[in-house]
């Protein structure tokens, strides 16, 4: 039984890998190892045992965050305590990521008109001819868990980020160009100009006045 599933670029090669936390139902529990599927040229290869993340505790959730602030995604696996006898230890485990070997970028959002952590917004990074998209969902992708709201991008051997595009929930769009790799950015939402609304209202009023004048000329009564 699979519970805590999370896609992330754990190895920083610009594609998404997949971790899955597995665990049977209490109290009749059969040990089930977790999965780690590495994305190898659009083919997922299971490497959980090789990377020693195939913990056989009663898995439920998994949480992605940069525990040691070194730019890669570490992993917290939430395990249940068994109700009956269980052949191995079942406790929540923290796994440090030591497999990443490329550049990276972290983007935190600070909403003003939008939600304060950017939940519901979308961050697009373009680097080395590739477009990478992350949607800030508040961590709702894993059972009994909440991921970091900081969007994380593996950049491979890219030495520059061509552009960062933020689409806020209110419809506002911000673009940052020519950004450095291997850094953490906080992007604050700029206030959307209301000038275009004034222009639209002015044009509407002028059109109505013109229609009224023409109507009066045709029918002065």
ZASE-800405 format. One record per residue (C-alpha): z, x, y. Coordinates in steps of 0.05 Angstrom, whole numbers, plus 5000, padded with zeros to 4 digits. Last residue first. Example, Ala and Ser with C-alpha at 12.3 -4.5 7.8 and 13.67 -1.06 7.14 Angstrom:
514352734979 515652464910 
***
This chain:
441242446266 437643106281 434443106212 429743696203 433044096259 439943926233 438244166163 435644826190 442044936229 446444766169 442545226122 443145796172 450645666179 451445656104 447646316096 451746646151 458246426118 455946686049 453847356079 460547436113 464347256049 460347776009 461448306062 468848166064 469148225988 465348885991 470549166039 476349025990 476549745969 480049855903 486550225911 486350875872 489450895804 493451525791 490652025741 495652485708 492353085676 494853545621 490854185612 487054575559 480154465590 478554495664 475253925701 468153895729 468053175754 473152625761 470751905761 474751275777 472850565760 476349925783 475249305739 482449065739 483749355670 482050055695 475850425673 477351165677 471551655673 472752395662 466752845674 463653515654 469753775619 469154535616 469755085564 467654655504 468955025439 472154415405 474353905457 479853515422 481852935467 488652605475 490351975514 497551925537 500251235517 504351565462 504351185397 508950605380 511250465310 513449915262 506349845234 500950265268 495250095316 499549775370 501050425406 500550165477 493150035470 490350565518 483050595498 480051285483 472751465487 469252135475 462052255499 458652885474 453853355509 458753925514 463853485549 464052765571 470952435571 471851685573 478651365587 479450615578 484750145607 488649615569 495249985578 494650435639 501950625640 503450205703 499049615683 493449545735 494249465810 497750135813 496650445745 498851145727 494551425671 496052035628 490252465605 490853035554 485253545544 483754015486 480554665464 479554835391 483655105333 488154525311 491354625242 498554755263 500854045275 508353955267 510453425218 516652995230 519452605171 523251945166 527251925101 525651745029 528352284982 525552254912 526351854847 528651204879 534550794857 534950114890 534549904963 530450504984 531250745056 524650635093 520051185119 517251285189 512351875193 512352265258 506052665271 504053205320 497653155362 495453795396 496254065467 502254525460 507254025487 512154125429 512253395405 505253205426 505152485402 502452065345 507051585307 506451345236 509450725204 511650465137 512350995084 517150945026 517651695015 512252054975 510252535031 502852725028 503353145091 503053805054 496354035082 493254105013 496653464988 493953055046 486953335045 482552705035 475352835058 472152335107 464652445118 462052415189 460753165193 467553315162 472652805186 479152995153 482752435116 490252535110 493352045061 500751925046 503451964975 505651344937 512151304899 512850634862 518050184894 520949534867 526149424922 522649484970 515049454976 510850064962 509350605013 503350955045 502551255115 495251365133 492551935175 485251925198 480752445231 476752315294 471252785318 471153305374 473253915331 480353905357 483753935288 488053305295 482752895329 486352235321 485751585281 492351275260 494350835201 501650655188 501650155132 497950295067 500050005000 
***
